[in-house]
């Protein structure tokens, strides 16, 4: 009987899914909800066959499954009703929206239990045999608790796609043959169930990653592997647990904790065995450095239809004959260079011999050709001739990465001193990691006297010169400069060049000192006894989980910006921070998968000039426990941090600890409520809380932030309402509640926000009516919404002169997450 019922569940899902797809295309009012339902139903289809029979083994009541079938049958009727709803029926729309959410929650809850049963299947089979043995039951329950974390959770959906293959460049030449060769190897299914590892090798900047991306986006490859293409960047310091966690996250599972590498690999093998039932699997391990080959071995599982592609600068012999990328031929090199330099033969006055000389100096390296070409675009003829002369001194065709670096070096002759400084600062951050634009803006504002606009312009200057790439994960309509969704990426060859440029002088004499410490492999001058004086204004220190050495006795009295790149569960701030009397910017980023406990936080109290703090993946207890006073601190940014204790149990009022604070940014953090102490920071002008999915309320005390000009509470899906006291914020100019899907009403007295100029309600799908006081917003100029809620705002145009209704489409890009 159980199998029959489970078959009925599958049929009910198919019927509901067909209806959802049909109605979604015809009805815009409920499109976001229907798309979410469609995605969930499609993701559940592969599991239907797996759950057959599990109910009987687990003594699960048949009534639960029968109720779900009825729920989905009624869900089909509900979706059909949605299609017939009239545009003027606001109450009906609100009711239908609520019913759709209830349907979604019911399905998710049912399959949460089913998938938990699948993931713990082996353990529960043991449970059937030892149900009456108390000790055995306790051990199994521990395993169930551990494995239940693998159940997909709705609040983790934003992390799906973390291993999606990035798109290749729009213009590519010279890769047709290697792509064909690689594709033939990949599509050859005669190997059987033995591990298949394909390799691509070539010099730095030769296009290995580009070829891998081309393969992933090839139509035939996509048809064969479908959603089972995973792209992971190894880099110089790969960590097994980080790679495994990314793979689990990509497929929608929660962050897991493993007791050992063996358990970790067992679980990833189990996951791959599940996924391969649907489609073959392609795992791309990009940028594998010498010494990391043994880590590749750990992903060699005996799974049929599972293949690995490795890209590396060196040949890894045991994986067979690689596809070797050679320098581009003359014709292709010239095509790529001309495209990058925007050369038009009909109007260009650059002689062909000059073009050929520059191309020859680039050694056929796609990276060197792109960078040189971009840097010369729109330049005067004399500049081209000078570049050709410089490159010609290097001799004939070059092959080594160091020679390519030499050719890239010539691009900086045209950069102004500020551009060079900004380019070098990109080397302060770890390789193959996205750099938040906000971190760069914080540094450049304090180091170089920029404002936010100028700092962001410097980023785009590097992008325009092809010295960096920028990824914007969401376009945000804003009156002010907004860079919270901007991330900077850089090719590892360019990062090497940035570090090379800062390393010309002895370490003690450098303006920027970059320390990259692996384990306990320390610089020769590292000592805990003798003071080591440095002149650096900027200090970057990177450590890994094996770092266990006592900090050296550094004398960093000139340091104004400190960047700490850490990979560890716990980290102790170095005592030499006491001596950083000039420090203005502190950036602490944890690149491990779990939040890091920060010790020695009382040292922050010595940093009297500190103006900006940015923490990423850090547990932040310091403000409450240490009673620290930061008199000059103006900005705090917290990303993926544990902030629940940050402002609690303070011996001093938060407003007294932070009397100059102007801006707080809290992103992807775990807080349930905004700490009360924040409401008393009357100096605050900007408060941004984004993607804090557990945040359920804002305090009434928010009315005390009388100087607040910008309030962003975006993508906080559990936030059901804004407190009425928010209407006391008479200086508020920007209010952003975009993607807060649980908010159904605005405060009754919202019209008292007399300075409000911009209101962003995009994605507020439950917002069904507006308070009458909305007519009193005389200074309101822009309302950002989507097609679903557009009608709510159109009538205001006749009352509020100059009001602009901006209708935007969903614009969310997840491809950057693979970094």
C-alpha positions in Angstrom: 0.0 0.0 0.0 2.8 2.4 0.9 4.4 2.1 -2.6 1.0 2.8 -4.2 0.6 5.9 -2.1 4.1 7.1 -2.9 3.3 6.6 -6.6 0.3 8.7 -6.2 2.5 11.4 -4.6 4.6 11.4 -7.8 1.5 11.7 -10.0 0.1 14.5 -7.8 3.4 16.4 -8.1 3.5 16.0 -11.9 -0.1 17.3 -12.2 0.6 20.3 -9.9 3.8 21.1 -11.7 2.2 21.1 -15.2 -0.5 23.4 -13.9 2.0 25.8 -12.3 4.1 26.0 -15.5 1.0 26.7 -17.6 -0.5 29.4 -15.4 2.9 31.1 -14.6 3.3 32.2 -18.2 -0.2 33.6 -18.3 -0.4 35.4 -15.0 2.1 38.0 -13.7 0.4 38.7 -10.4 1.7 35.5 -8.7 4.7 34.9 -11.0 7.4 35.0 -8.2 5.5 32.6 -6.0 4.7 30.3 -8.9 8.3 30.3 -10.0 9.5 29.4 -6.5 6.9 26.5 -6.5 8.0 25.3 -9.9 11.7 25.2 -8.9 10.9 23.3 -5.7 8.6 20.7 -7.5 11.2 20.1 -10.2 14.0 19.6 -7.6 11.8 17.0 -5.8 11.0 14.9 -8.8 14.3 12.9 -8.8 13.6 11.8 -5.2 10.2 10.3 -5.7 11.4 6.9 -6.7 14.0 6.9 -3.9 11.3 7.3 -1.2 9.1 4.4 -2.3 8.8 2.0 0.6 10.6 4.1 3.2 7.3 5.0 4.9 6.6 1.4 5.6 10.1 0.8 7.1 9.8 3.8 9.4 6.2 3.1 10.4 5.2 6.5 9.1 1.4 7.0 9.2 -0.3 6.6 5.8 -2.6 9.5 6.7 0.4 12.0 6.4 1.0 11.0 2.8 -2.7 11.0 2.0 -3.0 14.5 3.4 -0.2 15.6 1.2 -1.8 14.2 -1.9 -5.0 16.0 -1.1 -3.1 19.1 -0.4 -1.4 19.0 -3.9 -4.7 18.3 -5.5 -6.2 21.3 -3.8 -3.0 23.2 -4.7 -3.8 22.5 -8.4 -7.2 24.0 -7.9 -5.7 26.9 -6.1 -3.3 27.7 -9.0 -6.2 27.6 -11.4 -8.2 30.0 -9.2 -5.2 32.4 -9.2 -5.4 32.6 -13.0 -9.0 33.7 -12.8 -8.5 36.5 -10.2 -9.6 39.9 -11.4 -7.0 42.8 -11.2 -9.2 44.9 -8.9 -9.6 42.1 -6.3 -6.9 43.1 -3.8 -8.3 41.1 -0.9 -8.6 38.0 -3.1 -5.1 38.4 -4.3 -3.8 38.6 -0.7 -5.7 35.5 0.3 -4.5 33.6 -2.7 -0.9 34.7 -2.0 -1.1 33.4 1.5 -2.6 30.1 0.3 0.2 29.6 -2.2 2.8 30.1 0.6 0.9 27.6 2.8 1.0 25.1 -0.1 4.7 25.7 -0.6 5.4 25.2 3.2 3.4 22.0 3.3 5.3 20.4 0.4 8.7 21.5 1.8 7.9 20.1 5.3 6.8 16.7 3.9 9.8 16.2 1.8 12.1 17.5 4.4 11.2 14.4 6.4 11.4 12.2 3.3 14.9 13.4 2.4 16.0 13.1 5.9 14.9 9.5 5.7 17.0 9.0 2.5 20.1 10.6 3.9 19.9 8.5 7.0 18.8 5.3 5.3 21.7 3.1 6.3 21.5 4.2 9.9 17.8 3.6 10.1 18.1 0.2 8.6 20.3 -0.6 11.6 17.6 1.0 13.8 15.0 -1.6 12.6 17.3 -4.3 13.9 18.3 -2.8 17.3 15.2 -0.8 18.1 15.1 -2.3 21.7 18.8 -1.9 22.4 19.0 1.4 24.2 22.7 2.1 23.7 22.6 1.4 20.0 19.6 3.7 19.6 21.5 6.5 21.3 24.4 6.1 18.9 22.1 6.1 15.9 20.3 9.2 17.0 23.6 11.0 17.1 24.2 10.1 13.5 20.7 11.1 12.5 21.1 14.5 14.1 24.4 15.0 12.2 23.0 13.8 8.9 19.8 15.7 9.2 21.7 18.9 8.6 22.0 17.7 5.0 18.3 18.4 4.5 17.8 21.2 2.0 16.5 24.3 3.8 14.5 27.2 2.2 16.7 29.8 3.9 19.8 28.4 2.2 18.5 28.8 -1.3 20.6 31.9 -2.0 23.8 29.8 -1.8 22.7 27.4 -4.6 24.9 27.7 -7.7 28.2 28.3 -5.7 29.9 25.8 -8.1 28.2 26.8 -11.3 30.7 27.2 -14.2 31.4 30.9 -15.0 30.8 32.0 -18.6 33.8 32.3 -20.9 34.8 35.6 -22.4 32.6 36.9 -25.2 35.5 37.0 -27.8 37.7 33.9 -28.1 40.1 32.8 -30.8 42.4 29.9 -31.3 40.6 27.4 -29.0 38.6 25.5 -31.6 41.1 22.6 -31.9 41.8 22.1 -28.2 38.1 22.4 -27.4 37.3 19.7 -30.0 40.1 17.4 -28.6 38.9 17.9 -25.0 35.3 17.4 -25.9 36.1 14.1 -27.7 37.8 12.8 -24.6 35.0 13.9 -22.3 32.2 12.4 -24.4 34.0 9.0 -24.8 31.9 6.6 -22.6 34.0 3.5 -23.3 36.0 3.8 -20.1 33.4 2.2 -17.9 33.1 2.9 -14.2 36.8 3.6 -13.5 37.7 7.2 -12.4 38.3 9.4 -15.5 40.6 12.4 -15.0 41.2 14.7 -18.0 43.9 17.4 -17.8 44.6 20.7 -19.5 48.0 22.3 -19.0 49.7 25.4 -20.1 51.6 28.5 -18.9 50.0 31.1 -16.8 47.6 33.3 -18.8 47.5 30.7 -21.7 43.7 30.2 -21.4 43.3 27.0 -19.3 40.4 28.3 -17.3 38.8 29.8 -20.5 39.0 26.4 -22.2 37.4 24.7 -19.2 34.6 27.3 -19.2 34.0 26.9 -22.9 33.7 23.1 -22.4 31.1 23.6 -19.6 29.0 25.9 -21.7 29.2 23.8 -24.9 25.6 22.8 -25.9 26.4 19.1 -26.3 28.2 19.0 -23.0 25.3 20.8 -21.2 22.8 18.4 -22.8 24.7 15.4 -21.5 25.6 16.6 -18.0 22.7 19.1 -17.4 22.8 20.5 -13.9 25.6 18.1 -12.8 28.5 20.3 -13.9 30.5 21.6 -11.0 33.3 24.2 -11.3 35.8 24.5 -8.3 38.9 26.7 -8.3 41.8 25.1 -6.4 44.4 27.9 -6.3 47.7 27.7 -4.4 46.2 26.7 -1.0 43.2 24.5 -1.5 41.4 23.1 1.5 39.5 19.8 1.2 36.7 20.8 3.6 36.1 24.1 1.8 35.7 22.3 -1.5 33.4 19.7 -0.1 31.3 22.3 1.6 30.9 24.2 -1.6 29.7 21.1 -3.4 27.1 20.4 -0.7 26.0 24.1 -0.8 25.7 24.0 -4.6 23.2 21.2 -4.4 21.2 23.0 -1.7 22.4 21.3 1.5 23.2 23.0 4.7 26.7 23.5 6.1 28.0 20.3 7.6 30.5 19.5 10.3 32.6 16.4 9.8 34.6 14.4 12.4 37.3 13.4 9.9 38.4 13.6 6.3 37.3 10.0 5.8 33.7 10.9 6.9 33.8 13.9 4.7 34.8 11.9 1.6 32.3 9.2 2.4 29.5 11.8 2.4 30.6 13.5 -0.8 30.8 10.1 -2.5 27.2 9.4 -1.3 26.1 12.7 -2.6 27.7 12.1 -6.1 26.1 8.6 -6.2 22.7 10.2 -5.7 23.3 12.9 -8.3 24.6 10.6 -11.0 21.3 8.7 -11.0 19.8 11.8 -12.7 22.6 12.8 -15.1 26.4 12.1 -15.6 28.7 14.3 -13.5 31.5 16.6 -14.6 33.7 18.0 -11.8 36.1 20.8 -13.0 39.1 21.4 -10.7 40.5 24.6 -12.0 44.0 26.0 -11.3 45.6 23.0 -9.6 49.1 24.0 -8.4 52.1 21.7 -7.9 51.8 20.0 -4.5 48.0 19.8 -4.6 47.8 16.7 -6.9 47.1 14.4 -3.9 43.9 16.4 -3.2 42.7 15.7 -6.7 43.2 12.0 -5.9 40.6 12.2 -3.1 37.9 13.1 -5.6 38.6 9.9 -7.7 35.6 7.8 -6.9 34.6 4.6 -8.8 31.3 6.0 -10.0 30.0 5.3 -13.5 29.4 8.4 -15.7 31.6 10.6 -13.3 34.5 12.5 -14.8 37.0 15.1 -13.6 38.7 17.8 -15.5 41.9 19.3 -14.0 43.6 22.5 -15.3 47.2 23.1 -14.1 50.3 25.0 -15.1 52.2 21.7 -14.8 51.8 18.3 -16.4 50.4 15.7 -13.9 51.7 12.6 -15.5 49.6 9.9 -13.8 46.4 11.4 -15.2 47.4 10.6 -18.8 48.2 12.7 -21.7 47.0 16.3 -21.2 45.6 18.8 -23.6 48.6 21.2 -23.9 47.7 24.8 -24.6 50.4 26.4 -26.7 50.8 30.2 -27.4 48.3 31.5 -30.0 49.5 31.6 -33.6 50.3 34.9 -35.2 46.9 35.3 -37.0 44.9 34.5 -33.9 47.1 36.6 -31.7 46.6 39.6 -34.0 42.8 39.1 -34.0 42.6 39.0 -30.2 44.9 41.9 -29.8 43.0 44.0 -32.4 39.7 43.2 -30.7 41.0 44.1 -27.3 42.5 47.4 -28.6 39.3 48.2 -30.5 41.3 48.7 -33.7 39.4 49.5 -36.8 41.6 49.2 -39.9 39.5 51.7 -41.9 40.2 54.5 -39.3 43.3 53.3 -37.4 46.6 55.1 -38.2 48.7 52.6 -36.3 51.1 50.9 -38.7 50.8 47.1 -39.1 54.5 46.7 -38.2 53.9 48.4 -34.8 50.9 46.1 -34.1 52.9 43.0 -35.1 55.8 44.1 -32.9 53.6 44.5 -29.8 51.8 41.2 -30.5 55.2 39.4 -30.9 56.2 40.8 -27.5 53.1 39.2 -25.9 54.4 35.7 -26.6 51.0 34.5 -27.8 49.6 34.7 -24.3 45.9 35.6 -24.4 46.2 37.3 -21.1 49.1 39.5 -22.2 47.3 40.3 -25.5 44.1 41.3 -23.8 45.8 43.5 -21.2 48.2 45.2 -23.6 45.5 45.7 -26.2 43.1 47.2 -23.7 45.7 49.5 -22.3 46.5 50.9 -25.8 42.9 51.4 -26.9 42.3 55.0 -28.0 45.9 56.0 -27.4 48.0 58.2 -29.6 50.2 56.7 -32.3 53.3 57.8 -30.5 52.3 55.7 -27.4 51.9 52.6 -29.6 55.3 53.2 -31.1 56.9 53.5 -27.7 55.3 50.3 -26.5 56.5 48.4 -29.5 60.0 49.7 -29.0 60.0 48.6 -25.3 58.7 45.2 -26.1 61.1 44.7 -28.9 64.0 44.9 -26.5 62.9 41.6 -24.9 64.0 39.6 -28.0 61.9 37.2 -30.1 59.0 35.0 -29.1 58.8 34.5 -25.3 57.4 31.5 -23.5 57.8 31.7 -19.7 55.3 33.3 -17.3 58.0 35.7 -16.1 58.4 37.0 -19.6 54.6 37.4 -19.9 54.8 39.4 -16.6 57.4 41.6 -18.2 55.1 42.3 -21.1 52.2 43.1 -18.8 54.5 45.4 -16.8 54.6 47.7 -19.8 50.8 48.4 -19.4 51.5 50.5 -16.3 53.5 53.1 -18.0 50.1 54.8 -18.9 48.6 54.4 -15.4 48.7 57.5 -13.2 50.3 57.0 -9.7 46.8 56.6 -8.1 45.9 53.8 -10.6 49.1 52.0 -9.8 48.5 52.2 -6.0 45.0 50.9 -6.4 46.2 48.0 -8.7 48.8 47.0 -6.1 46.2 47.0 -3.4 44.4 44.1 -5.1 47.4 41.9 -4.1 46.5 42.4 -0.4 43.8 39.8 -0.7 44.0 36.0 -1.2 44.2 34.6 -4.7 41.1 33.3 -6.3 38.8 35.1 -3.9 36.4 37.8 -4.7 37.3 41.1 -3.1 34.3 43.1 -1.8 34.3 46.5 -3.4 33.3 47.9 0.0 36.6 46.8 1.5 38.6 48.6 -1.2 36.4 51.7 -0.8 37.1 51.7 2.9 40.8 51.5 2.4 41.0 54.0 -0.4 38.8 56.6 1.3 41.2 56.7 4.3 44.5 56.1 2.5 44.1 58.4 -0.5 41.5 60.8 0.6 38.9 59.6 -1.8 35.2 59.8 -1.4 33.0 56.7 -2.2 32.4 57.9 -5.7 36.0 58.4 -6.5 37.0 55.1 -5.0 34.4 53.2 -7.0 35.6 55.1 -10.1 39.2 53.8 -9.5 37.8 50.2 -9.5 36.2 50.8 -12.9 39.4 52.4 -14.1 41.2 49.1 -13.4 38.3 47.2 -15.0 38.5 49.3 -18.2 42.2 48.7 -18.4 41.5 44.9 -18.2 43.5 44.7 -15.0 40.6 43.4 -13.0 37.0 42.2 -13.4 33.9 43.4 -11.6 30.9 41.3 -10.7 27.7 43.0 -9.8 25.4 40.5 -8.1 22.4 42.8 -8.1 21.7 46.1 -9.7 20.3 48.4 -7.0 18.4 51.7 -7.8 19.8 54.3 -5.4 20.3 58.0 -5.2 23.7 57.5 -3.5 26.7 55.5 -4.6 25.9 51.8 -3.8 28.6 49.2 -4.1 27.3 46.6 -1.6 26.7 44.1 -4.4 30.0 44.8 -6.2 32.9 42.3 -6.1 36.3 42.6 -7.8 38.1 39.6 -9.3 41.6 39.3 -10.7 43.5 36.8 -12.8 46.2 35.1 -10.7 48.9 36.3 -13.1 47.9 39.9 -12.5 47.8 39.3 -8.8 51.4 38.0 -9.0 52.3 41.2 -10.9 50.7 43.4 -8.2 52.7 41.6 -5.5 55.9 41.8 -7.6 55.5 45.5 -7.9 55.2 46.0 -4.1 58.2 43.7 -3.5 61.0 45.7 -5.1 62.4 47.0 -1.8 63.6 45.1 1.3 60.6 44.2 3.5 61.3 46.8 6.2 61.4 49.6 3.5 58.2 48.7 1.6 55.1 51.0 1.5 52.9 47.9 1.3 54.0 44.7 3.2 52.3 41.5 2.1 53.0 38.4 4.3 51.6 35.1 3.1 52.3 32.5 5.8 51.8 28.8 5.2 51.8 26.8 8.4 54.9 27.9 10.3 56.9 28.8 7.2 58.0 32.2 8.5 60.1 35.1 7.1 63.7 35.0 8.1 63.4 38.2 10.2 60.5 36.8 12.2 61.4 36.9 15.9 59.6 37.3 19.2 62.5 39.1 20.8 64.1 41.8 18.7 61.8 44.5 17.4 61.4 44.6 13.6 60.6 48.1 12.3 58.6 48.5 9.1 57.7 51.6 7.2 54.6 50.2 5.6 51.4 52.2 5.5 49.5 49.0 4.5 50.1 45.6 6.1 48.5 42.4 4.8 48.9 39.1 6.7 47.5 35.8 5.4 47.6 32.6 7.5 46.1 29.1 7.3 44.7 26.7 9.8 48.2 25.3 10.5 49.6 28.6 11.7 50.5 28.1 15.4 53.5 30.4 15.9 53.7 33.1 18.4 53.4 36.5 16.8 56.7 38.4 16.1 57.7 41.6 17.8 56.7 43.9 14.9 57.0 47.7 15.2 54.2 48.8 12.8 53.9 52.4 13.9 53.2 53.7 10.4 50.5 51.2 9.4 47.2 52.9 8.5 45.4 49.9 7.0 45.6 46.3 8.3 44.2 43.4 6.2 44.1 40.0 8.0 43.2 37.0 5.7 42.6 34.1 8.0 41.6 30.4 7.6 41.0 29.1 11.1 38.3 28.3 13.6 40.0 30.6 16.2 42.3 33.5 15.7 44.2 35.7 18.2 44.8 39.3 17.2 48.6 40.0 17.4 49.8 42.1 20.3 51.8 44.4 18.0 48.4 46.0 17.1 48.8 48.0 20.3 51.5 50.0 18.5 49.3 50.9 15.5 48.6 54.4 16.6 47.8 55.5 13.1 45.6 52.6 12.1 42.4 53.8 10.3 41.1 50.7 8.6 40.9 47.1 9.9 39.7 44.3 7.6 39.5 40.8 9.1 38.2 38.1 6.7 37.9 34.5 7.5 38.2 32.2 4.5 37.3 29.0 6.4 33.8 27.6 6.0 32.7 28.3 9.5 32.6 31.4 11.6 35.9 32.3 13.4 36.2 33.1 17.1 38.2 36.3 17.5 40.4 36.5 20.6 42.4 39.5 22.0 39.7 41.9 20.9 40.5 44.2 23.7 43.4 45.4 21.6 40.9 47.4 19.5 40.7 49.8 22.4 44.3 51.0 21.7 43.4 52.0 18.1 42.5 55.6 18.8 42.5 56.6 15.1 40.5 53.6 13.8 37.6 54.8 11.5 36.5 51.7 9.6 36.1 48.0 10.6 35.1 45.2 8.3 34.6 41.7 9.6 33.7 38.6 7.4 32.7 35.3 8.9 33.7 36.3 12.4 31.9 35.7 15.7 31.8 39.2 17.1 31.6 39.4 20.9 34.1 42.1 21.5 31.9 45.3 22.0 29.8 43.8 24.8 32.5 41.9 26.7 35.5 44.2 26.5 33.8 47.5 27.1 35.9 49.0 24.2 35.6 52.6 23.3 36.3 53.6 19.7 35.9 57.3 19.8 36.7 57.9 16.1 35.0 54.8 14.5 32.7 55.9 11.7 31.8 52.7 9.9 31.2 49.0 10.9 30.6 46.3 8.2 29.7 42.8 9.2 29.3 40.0 6.6 28.3 36.5 7.5 29.1 37.2 11.2 27.6 36.0 14.4 26.4 39.3 15.9 24.0 38.2 18.5 26.4 39.1 21.4 28.1 42.1 19.8 26.1 44.8 21.5 24.8 42.8 24.5 25.8 43.1 28.2 27.7 46.3 27.6 29.1 48.0 30.7 28.9 51.2 28.7 26.1 52.6 26.5 26.8 51.7 22.9 26.3 55.3 22.0 29.1 56.2 24.3 31.4 53.5 23.0 30.8 54.6 19.4 30.1 58.3 19.6 31.2 59.1 16.0 29.6 56.1 14.3 27.9 57.1 11.0 27.3 53.8 9.2 26.5 50.2 10.0 26.2 47.5 7.4 25.0 44.0 8.5 24.9 41.4 5.7 24.0 37.7 5.7 24.2 37.6 9.6 22.3 35.5 12.0 20.6 38.0 14.2 16.9 37.5 15.1 16.4 41.1 16.2 18.3 44.3 15.9 20.2 44.8 19.2 18.6 47.5 21.3 21.9 49.3 21.8 22.0 50.3 18.2 18.9 52.4 18.5 20.7 54.8 20.8 23.5 55.6 18.4 22.1 59.0 17.5 25.0 59.9 15.3 24.1 57.2 12.8 23.2 58.3 9.3 23.1 55.0 7.4 21.8 51.6 8.6 21.9 48.7 6.1 20.6 45.2 7.0 20.5 42.8 4.1 19.8 39.1 3.7 19.4 38.5 7.5 16.8 35.8 7.1 16.1 35.3 10.8 15.5 39.0 11.5 11.8 39.1 12.6 11.5 42.6 14.0 13.0 46.1 14.4 12.9 47.7 17.8 10.5 50.5 18.6 13.6 52.4 19.8 14.6 52.9 16.2 12.8 56.2 16.4 15.8 57.5 18.4 18.0 57.5 15.3 17.0 61.1 14.5 19.9 61.7 12.1 19.3 58.6 10.0 19.2 59.4 6.3 19.3 55.9 4.8 17.6 52.7 6.0 18.0 49.5 4.0 16.3 46.4 5.3 16.5 44.2 2.2 15.9 40.5 1.7 15.0 39.9 5.3 12.3 37.3 4.6 11.1 36.9 8.2 10.5 40.6 8.8 6.7 40.9 8.9 6.3 44.6 9.6 8.1 47.9 10.2 7.5 49.5 13.6 5.2 52.5 13.6 7.9 54.4 15.4 9.9 54.4 12.2 7.8 57.4 11.1 9.6 59.6 13.6 12.7 59.5 11.4 12.2 62.9 9.9 15.6 63.1 8.1 15.2 59.7 6.3 15.7 60.1 2.6 16.0 56.5 1.5 13.9 53.5 2.7 14.6 50.2 1.1 12.6 47.1 2.1 13.1 45.2 -1.2 12.6 41.4 -1.2 11.0 41.5 2.3 8.4 39.1 1.2 6.6 38.9 4.6 5.8 42.6 4.8 2.1 43.2 3.9 1.6 46.7 5.1 3.5 50.0 5.5 3.2 51.9 8.8 -0.1 53.9 9.0 1.7 57.2 9.5 4.3 56.6 6.8 3.4 60.0 5.4 5.2 61.6 8.3 8.5 60.7 6.7 8.7 64.2 5.4 12.2 64.0 3.9 11.7 60.6 2.1 12.8 60.9 -1.5 13.2 57.2 -2.5 11.3 54.1 -1.6 12.3 50.6 -2.8 9.6 48.0 -2.5 10.8 45.6 -5.2 9.9 42.0 -4.5 7.5 42.9 -1.7 5.0 40.5 -3.1 2.7 40.5 -0.1 2.3 44.3 -0.1 -1.3 44.5 -1.1 -2.5 48.0 0.0 -1.1 51.4 1.0 -2.0 53.6 4.0 -3.9 56.8 3.2 -1.0 58.9 4.7 1.2 57.8 1.7 -0.3 60.9 -0.1 1.5 63.1 2.4 5.0 62.1 1.1 5.5 65.4 -0.7 9.2 64.9 -1.3 8.9 61.4 -2.6 10.5 61.3 -6.1 11.2 57.6 -6.9 9.4 54.4 -6.1 11.2 51.2 -7.1 8.8 48.2 -7.5 8.1 45.3 -9.8 5.4 44.5 -12.3 3.3 42.7 -9.6 2.9 45.7 -7.4 3.1 48.5 -10.0 -0.7 49.1 -9.9 -0.5 50.1 -6.2 1.6 53.1 -7.0 0.3 54.4 -10.3 -2.6 56.4 -8.7 -0.1 58.4 -6.6 1.2 60.1 -9.7 -1.8 62.4 -9.8 -1.3 63.5 -6.2 2.5 63.5 -5.8 4.0 65.8 -8.5 7.2 64.5 -10.1 6.8 61.0 -8.8 8.7 58.5 -10.9 7.6 54.8 -10.8 10.6 52.6 -11.7 9.6 49.0 -12.6 12.5 46.6 -12.4 12.9 43.0 -13.3 14.6 40.4 -11.1 18.3 40.8 -11.5 20.2 38.3 -9.4 23.4 36.7 -10.5 24.8 33.7 -8.7 27.7 32.8 -10.9 30.2 34.8 -8.7 29.6 32.3 -5.9 31.9 29.7 -7.4 34.7 31.9 -6.0 
